[in-house]
């Protein structure tokens, strides 16, 4: 193995496998070292070096340089299989590391692939260089993949697994919506329109807040497209998932009503100390603002980053009255202080138990000991209310269980009663009457009966 041959091998591996030349040189050195240890023994100090420019191999044994003829003899008598195995292992590790670095840089980015296998709902997707997996948990609810289908998903996770890498894809991640916006909407790809925030419940609904640096462009209209052409392509890709596009605003007073669409908001009350927002709506807008199973308000909360509580004006007034009355039980709390706390959004003892002592001191002007007493009392009351809530929920679950068992028992009893009634009706049903012609033998027996009688009487004395 001369220097020219070494350089040729290194260059070929570098071009074919896209592996750094330094890694290949190190692999060859390790292969020669492994074979040399087998020849000279594991207890000997052996150092193998390859000149990076010429490819010449040099070796030292216990600190002494091996002469060229002995080195040539060593390289000629190397255990070829050992060197080959070490080289293959090094090349695989280098190839794995290169793929790992490549796909690690693609996390949350969109990739295209073809489904090559489906096993118990888990789809294996060919991405070209690697075969990724799309778990059932990362698929959009209700969708089914078949072999040969083209799939667009984002890279969720990349990890090393032995000599290979494992790439996990996702179609449920919110970043999938962002990447589809970049693909289908040129203004988003060119950063003229920016996706400022995004909230998603995969398969059901997403909310996307967008803004534009050019005031002459309608960011919402550009995302929707002519007659909804652009957004329709994204919706089709997401298997019919509904997408709400809202206009971003740095003011929460404007952003929150936008996020609550399609419901109409009457007022927005900010509670900065608790990170909570109270949204007031009319009675006829309440169910629309909350959404099916609370979906609309939940997505709006994720979109703006604040907890949103939807109320009508009447509900807010009742809540304020109850909270002021409850806070009146606290020691050292005046009516004015109770009203001040409620106006800051503290509606329950649980809210009050998490207040910072400095904030309460600023609001009340009380001493540190009095503030500690108030907070301790609030924590105790919050714990008691939590226990009562848990007990009430347990009773409700027990009542539902009993009701369910009673319904099952009624159904079982009804089925048995129906079976009994059917059996009784079957047993008591009259048998069908069939007319049978009188047999002639019966007439003959009746005709012969007088003769028999006369014979019997004639024998009597």
C-alpha positions as CSV (number, residue, x, y, z in Angstrom):
1,X,0.0,0.0,0.0
2,X,2.0,3.0,-1.2
3,X,1.1,6.7,-0.7
4,X,-0.5,7.1,-4.1
5,X,-2.9,4.2,-3.4
6,X,-3.8,5.6,0.0
7,X,-4.6,9.0,-1.5
8,X,-6.7,7.4,-4.2
9,X,-8.7,5.4,-1.6
10,X,-9.3,8.5,0.5
11,X,-10.4,10.6,-2.4
12,X,-12.8,7.9,-3.7
13,X,-14.4,7.4,-0.3
14,X,-14.7,11.2,0.2
15,X,-16.4,11.7,-3.2
16,X,-18.7,8.6,-3.0
17,X,-19.8,8.9,0.6
18,X,-19.4,12.7,1.2
19,X,-17.2,11.9,4.2
20,X,-14.5,14.3,5.3
21,X,-11.0,13.2,4.2
22,X,-9.6,13.6,7.8
23,X,-12.2,11.0,9.0
24,X,-11.1,8.6,6.2
25,X,-7.4,9.1,7.1
26,X,-8.2,8.4,10.7
27,X,-10.1,5.3,9.7
28,X,-7.2,3.9,7.7
29,X,-4.8,4.6,10.6
30,X,-7.1,2.8,13.0
31,X,-7.4,-0.2,10.6
32,X,-3.6,-0.5,10.2
33,X,-3.1,-0.1,14.0
34,X,-5.7,-2.9,14.7
35,X,-4.0,-5.3,12.4
36,X,-0.5,-4.3,13.7
37,X,-1.5,-5.1,17.3
38,X,-2.6,-8.5,16.2
39,X,0.8,-9.0,14.6
40,X,3.1,-7.6,17.3
41,X,0.8,-8.1,20.4
42,X,-1.6,-5.9,22.4
43,X,1.0,-4.9,25.0
44,X,3.3,-3.2,22.5
45,X,3.3,0.6,22.0
46,X,2.4,1.1,18.3
47,X,1.8,4.4,16.6
48,X,0.6,4.7,13.0
49,X,0.7,8.0,11.0
50,X,-0.3,8.8,7.5
51,X,1.0,11.9,5.8
52,X,-2.0,13.9,4.7
53,X,-0.3,15.3,1.6
54,X,1.7,12.3,0.3
55,X,-0.2,9.4,1.7
56,X,3.0,7.8,3.0
57,X,2.6,5.5,6.0
58,X,5.0,5.7,9.0
59,X,5.0,3.5,12.1
60,X,6.8,3.4,15.4
61,X,7.1,0.3,17.7
62,X,7.9,1.0,21.3
63,X,9.2,4.4,20.3
64,X,11.4,3.2,17.5
65,X,10.6,3.8,13.9
66,X,10.0,0.7,11.8
67,X,12.4,0.5,8.8
68,X,10.7,0.8,5.4
69,X,11.2,-2.9,4.5
70,X,9.6,-4.1,7.8
71,X,6.8,-1.6,7.4
72,X,6.2,-2.8,3.9
73,X,6.3,-6.4,5.1
74,X,3.8,-5.4,7.9
75,X,1.4,-3.8,5.4
76,X,1.8,-6.8,3.1
77,X,1.0,-9.2,5.9
78,X,-1.8,-7.3,7.5
79,X,-4.9,-9.3,8.3
80,X,-7.0,-8.1,5.4
81,X,-10.3,-9.0,7.0
82,X,-9.5,-7.1,10.2
83,X,-8.5,-4.0,8.3
84,X,-11.6,-4.3,6.1
85,X,-13.9,-4.6,9.1
86,X,-12.4,-1.6,10.9
87,X,-12.6,0.4,7.7
88,X,-16.2,-0.5,7.1
89,X,-17.1,0.3,10.7
90,X,-15.4,3.7,10.5
91,X,-17.0,4.5,7.1
92,X,-20.4,3.6,8.5
93,X,-20.0,5.7,11.6
94,X,-18.8,8.7,9.4
95,X,-21.7,8.2,7.0
96,X,-24.1,8.1,10.0
97,X,-22.6,11.2,11.5
98,X,-22.9,13.0,8.2
99,X,-26.6,12.0,7.8
100,X,-27.2,12.9,11.4
101,X,-25.8,16.4,10.9
102,X,-27.8,16.8,7.7
103,X,-31.2,15.8,9.1
104,X,-30.6,17.5,12.5
105,X,-30.4,20.8,10.5
106,X,-33.8,19.9,9.0
107,X,-35.7,19.7,12.3
108,X,-39.1,21.3,12.0
109,X,-38.5,21.7,8.2
110,X,-40.7,20.2,5.6
111,X,-39.6,17.0,3.8
112,X,-41.3,14.9,1.0
113,X,-41.2,11.1,0.9
114,X,-43.0,8.0,-0.4
115,X,-44.7,5.5,1.9
116,X,-42.9,2.1,1.4
117,X,-44.4,0.1,4.3
118,X,-47.3,0.4,6.7
119,X,-47.3,-1.8,9.9
120,X,-50.0,-1.4,12.5
121,X,-50.6,2.2,11.5
122,X,-46.9,3.1,11.5
123,X,-45.8,4.3,8.1
124,X,-42.2,4.0,6.9
125,X,-41.4,6.8,4.5
126,X,-38.5,6.8,2.1
127,X,-36.7,10.2,2.1
128,X,-34.0,9.1,-0.4
129,X,-31.0,8.8,1.8
130,X,-32.8,7.4,4.8
131,X,-36.0,5.6,5.7
132,X,-38.0,7.6,8.3
133,X,-41.0,6.6,10.3
134,X,-44.3,8.4,10.7
135,X,-45.8,7.1,14.0
136,X,-49.6,6.7,14.4
137,X,-49.5,9.4,17.2
138,X,-47.9,11.9,14.8
139,X,-50.5,11.4,12.0
140,X,-53.5,13.6,11.5
141,X,-56.5,11.9,13.2
142,X,-58.6,10.0,10.7
143,X,-56.0,9.8,7.9
144,X,-54.7,6.5,6.5
145,X,-51.6,6.0,4.5
146,X,-51.1,3.3,1.8
147,X,-47.9,2.1,0.2
148,X,-47.0,4.4,-2.7
149,X,-48.6,7.5,-1.2
150,X,-46.6,10.7,-1.2
151,X,-46.3,12.3,2.2
152,X,-45.3,15.8,3.3
153,X,-44.3,16.1,7.0
154,X,-41.8,17.9,9.2
155,X,-38.8,16.3,10.8
156,X,-39.7,15.9,14.5
157,X,-36.7,14.0,15.9
158,X,-33.3,12.7,14.7
159,X,-31.3,10.3,16.8
160,X,-28.5,7.8,16.4
161,X,-29.3,4.1,16.5
162,X,-26.1,2.0,16.2
163,X,-24.6,2.5,12.8
164,X,-27.8,4.2,11.5
165,X,-29.9,7.2,12.3
166,X,-33.6,7.2,13.1
167,X,-35.7,10.0,11.7
168,X,-39.2,10.6,13.2
169,X,-41.7,12.6,11.1
170,X,-44.8,14.4,12.2
171,X,-47.9,15.7,10.5
172,X,-49.4,16.9,13.8
173,X,-46.7,19.5,14.7
174,X,-47.8,23.2,14.4
175,X,-44.7,23.9,12.3
176,X,-46.2,21.8,9.5
177,X,-48.8,24.6,9.0
178,X,-46.0,27.2,8.9
179,X,-44.0,25.3,6.4
180,X,-47.0,24.8,4.2
181,X,-47.6,28.5,4.3
182,X,-44.1,29.1,3.1
183,X,-44.5,26.6,0.2
184,X,-47.9,27.7,-1.0
185,X,-47.8,31.5,-0.3
186,X,-44.8,33.3,-2.0
187,X,-45.1,36.4,0.2
188,X,-44.5,34.2,3.3
189,X,-41.5,32.5,1.7
190,X,-40.1,35.9,0.7
191,X,-40.7,37.2,4.3
192,X,-43.0,40.0,3.1
193,X,-45.7,38.4,5.2
194,X,-44.6,36.9,8.5
195,X,-46.3,34.2,10.5
196,X,-46.1,35.8,14.0
197,X,-47.9,33.1,16.0
198,X,-49.6,29.8,15.4
199,X,-51.8,27.4,17.4
200,X,-53.0,24.1,16.2
201,X,-55.1,21.1,17.2
202,X,-54.3,18.7,14.4
203,X,-57.1,17.4,12.3
204,X,-59.6,19.9,13.7
205,X,-58.6,23.5,13.7
206,X,-55.7,25.9,13.5
207,X,-55.3,29.7,14.1
208,X,-52.5,31.6,12.4
209,X,-51.7,35.2,13.1
210,X,-49.9,37.0,10.3
211,X,-48.5,40.5,9.8
212,X,-47.0,42.4,6.8
213,X,-44.2,44.9,6.5
214,X,-45.9,46.5,3.4
215,X,-49.0,48.4,4.3
216,X,-50.2,48.2,0.8
217,X,-50.6,44.4,1.0
218,X,-53.5,42.7,2.8
219,X,-51.8,40.0,4.7
220,X,-54.9,38.0,5.4
221,X,-56.2,38.3,1.8
222,X,-52.9,37.3,0.4
223,X,-52.8,34.1,2.5
224,X,-56.4,33.2,1.6
225,X,-55.8,33.8,-2.1
226,X,-58.3,34.5,-4.9
227,X,-61.5,32.7,-3.9
228,X,-59.6,30.8,-1.3
229,X,-57.3,29.1,-3.7
230,X,-54.1,29.3,-1.6
231,X,-55.6,28.3,1.7
232,X,-57.6,25.5,0.0
233,X,-54.4,23.8,-1.1
234,X,-53.2,23.8,2.5
235,X,-56.5,22.6,3.9
236,X,-56.5,19.8,1.4
237,X,-53.0,18.8,2.4
238,X,-54.1,18.8,6.1
239,X,-57.1,16.5,5.3
240,X,-59.8,19.2,5.6
241,X,-58.5,20.9,8.8
242,X,-60.1,24.3,9.4
243,X,-57.6,27.2,9.4
244,X,-58.4,30.7,10.8
245,X,-56.1,33.5,9.6
246,X,-56.1,36.5,11.8
247,X,-54.3,39.8,11.7
248,X,-51.5,40.3,14.2
249,X,-51.3,43.4,16.4
250,X,-48.9,44.2,19.1
251,X,-51.7,45.5,21.3
252,X,-53.6,42.8,23.1
253,X,-56.7,44.9,23.1
254,X,-56.8,44.5,19.3
255,X,-55.1,41.1,18.9
256,X,-57.4,39.2,21.3
257,X,-60.7,40.2,19.5
258,X,-59.0,39.1,16.3
259,X,-57.9,35.8,17.8
260,X,-61.5,35.2,19.1
261,X,-63.0,35.3,15.7
262,X,-65.6,34.4,14.5
263,X,-67.1,35.5,17.8
264,X,-67.7,39.2,18.4
265,X,-66.0,40.6,21.5
266,X,-67.5,43.5,23.5
267,X,-64.6,44.2,25.9
268,X,-61.2,42.9,26.9
269,X,-60.0,43.2,30.5
270,X,-56.3,42.5,31.2
271,X,-55.0,41.1,34.5
272,X,-51.2,41.4,34.1
273,X,-50.4,40.0,37.6
274,X,-52.0,36.7,36.7
275,X,-51.3,36.7,33.0
276,X,-55.1,36.4,32.5
277,X,-57.5,38.1,30.1
278,X,-61.2,38.4,30.7
279,X,-63.1,38.6,27.4
280,X,-66.7,39.9,27.6
281,X,-69.2,38.8,25.0
282,X,-72.9,39.0,24.5
283,X,-75.1,36.0,25.6
284,X,-75.8,35.0,22.0
285,X,-72.0,35.0,21.2
286,X,-71.0,33.0,24.3
287,X,-71.1,29.5,22.7
288,X,-69.4,30.7,19.5
289,X,-66.6,32.4,21.5
290,X,-66.0,29.2,23.6
291,X,-66.3,26.9,20.6
292,X,-66.9,23.2,20.4
293,X,-65.5,21.6,23.6
294,X,-63.7,25.0,24.3
295,X,-61.7,24.7,21.2
296,X,-61.9,28.4,20.0
297,X,-60.9,30.0,23.3
298,X,-58.2,27.4,23.9
299,X,-56.6,28.1,20.5
300,X,-56.9,31.8,21.0
301,X,-55.1,31.5,24.4
302,X,-52.2,29.6,22.7
303,X,-52.1,32.2,19.9
304,X,-51.7,35.2,22.2
305,X,-49.9,33.5,25.1
306,X,-52.4,34.6,27.7
307,X,-55.1,32.7,29.6
308,X,-58.4,33.8,28.3
309,X,-61.6,33.5,30.3
310,X,-64.9,34.2,28.4
311,X,-67.8,35.7,30.3
312,X,-70.9,37.8,29.8
313,X,-71.3,41.0,31.7
314,X,-73.9,39.4,34.0
315,X,-71.5,36.5,34.9
316,X,-68.7,39.0,35.5
317,X,-70.8,41.0,37.9
318,X,-71.9,37.9,39.8
319,X,-68.2,36.8,40.0
320,X,-67.1,40.1,41.3
321,X,-69.8,40.1,44.0
322,X,-68.9,36.6,45.1
323,X,-65.2,37.3,45.2
324,X,-65.5,40.4,47.2
325,X,-67.7,38.6,49.7
326,X,-65.2,35.7,49.9
327,X,-62.2,37.9,50.4
328,X,-64.0,39.7,53.2
329,X,-63.4,36.6,55.3
330,X,-59.6,37.1,55.1
331,X,-57.9,38.6,58.2
332,X,-56.7,42.2,57.8
333,X,-58.7,42.7,54.6
334,X,-60.9,45.7,54.3
335,X,-63.7,46.1,51.8
336,X,-61.6,48.6,49.8
337,X,-58.7,46.2,49.6
338,X,-61.0,43.3,48.6
339,X,-62.4,45.3,45.8
340,X,-59.0,46.4,44.7
341,X,-57.8,42.7,44.5
342,X,-60.9,41.7,42.6
343,X,-60.3,44.6,40.1
344,X,-56.8,43.2,39.5
345,X,-58.3,39.9,38.4
346,X,-58.0,37.9,41.7
347,X,-61.3,36.0,41.8
348,X,-60.5,33.1,44.1
349,X,-58.4,32.0,47.0
350,X,-56.2,30.0,44.6
351,X,-55.5,33.2,42.6
352,X,-54.6,35.0,45.8
353,X,-52.4,32.2,47.1
354,X,-49.9,32.8,44.2
355,X,-49.7,36.5,44.6
356,X,-46.2,38.0,45.2
357,X,-45.9,39.4,48.7
358,X,-44.4,42.6,47.2
359,X,-47.5,43.1,45.0
360,X,-49.8,42.6,47.9
361,X,-47.8,44.9,50.0
362,X,-47.9,47.5,47.3
363,X,-51.7,47.2,47.0
364,X,-52.5,47.1,50.7
365,X,-49.8,48.9,52.5
366,X,-49.9,46.2,55.2
367,X,-46.9,44.9,57.2
368,X,-45.0,41.8,56.2
369,X,-46.4,39.7,59.0
370,X,-50.0,40.7,58.1
371,X,-49.3,39.8,54.4
372,X,-47.9,36.4,55.4
373,X,-51.0,35.8,57.4
374,X,-53.3,36.7,54.5
375,X,-51.4,34.5,52.1
376,X,-51.3,31.5,54.5
377,X,-55.1,31.8,55.0
378,X,-55.6,32.0,51.3
379,X,-53.5,28.9,50.7
380,X,-55.4,27.0,53.4
381,X,-58.8,28.0,51.8
382,X,-57.5,27.2,48.3
383,X,-56.5,23.7,49.5
384,X,-59.9,23.2,51.2
385,X,-61.7,24.3,48.0
386,X,-59.6,22.0,45.9
387,X,-60.4,19.1,48.2
388,X,-64.1,19.9,48.0
389,X,-63.9,20.1,44.2
390,X,-62.1,16.7,44.1
391,X,-64.7,15.2,46.4
392,X,-67.6,16.6,44.3
393,X,-66.0,15.3,41.1
394,X,-65.6,11.9,42.7
395,X,-69.2,11.9,43.7
396,X,-70.2,12.8,40.2
397,X,-68.1,10.0,38.7
398,X,-69.7,7.6,41.2
399,X,-73.2,8.8,40.3
400,X,-72.4,8.3,36.6
401,X,-71.0,4.9,37.3
402,X,-74.1,3.9,39.3
403,X,-76.4,5.4,36.6
404,X,-74.5,3.5,33.9
405,X,-74.7,0.2,35.8
406,X,-78.4,0.7,36.4
407,X,-79.0,1.3,32.7
408,X,-77.0,-1.8,31.9
409,X,-79.1,-3.8,34.4
410,X,-82.4,-2.4,33.0
411,X,-81.3,-3.3,29.5
412,X,-80.3,-6.8,30.7
413,X,-83.6,-7.2,32.6
414,X,-85.6,-6.0,29.6
415,X,-83.8,-8.5,27.3
416,X,-84.6,-11.3,29.7
417,X,-88.2,-10.3,30.1
418,X,-88.5,-10.2,26.3
419,X,-87.0,-13.7,26.1
420,X,-89.5,-15.0,28.7
421,X,-92.5,-13.4,27.0
422,X,-91.4,-14.9,23.7
423,X,-91.0,-18.4,25.3
424,X,-94.4,-18.2,27.0
425,X,-96.1,-17.0,23.8
426,X,-94.5,-19.9,22.0
427,X,-95.7,-22.5,24.5
428,X,-99.3,-21.3,24.8
429,X,-99.9,-20.9,21.1
430,X,-102.8,-23.3,19.9
431,X,-101.7,-26.1,17.7
432,X,-103.0,-25.9,14.1
433,X,-106.2,-28.0,13.5
434,X,-105.9,-30.6,10.8
435,X,-109.0,-32.5,9.4
436,X,-108.5,-36.2,9.2
437,X,-110.9,-38.5,7.3
438,X,-112.7,-41.2,9.4
439,X,-111.0,-44.5,8.9
440,X,-113.4,-47.3,7.5
441,X,-112.0,-49.7,10.1
442,X,-113.9,-47.7,12.8
443,X,-117.2,-48.3,11.0
444,X,-116.5,-52.0,10.7
445,X,-115.8,-52.2,14.4
446,X,-119.0,-50.5,15.2
447,X,-120.9,-52.8,12.8
448,X,-119.4,-55.9,14.4
449,X,-120.1,-54.9,17.9
450,X,-123.7,-56.2,18.1
451,X,-122.6,-59.7,16.9
452,X,-120.0,-59.9,19.6
453,X,-122.6,-58.9,22.2
454,X,-125.1,-61.5,21.0
455,X,-122.4,-64.2,21.0
456,X,-121.5,-63.3,24.5
457,X,-125.1,-63.4,25.7
458,X,-125.7,-66.8,24.0
459,X,-123.0,-68.4,26.1
460,X,-124.5,-67.2,29.3
461,X,-126.7,-69.9,31.1
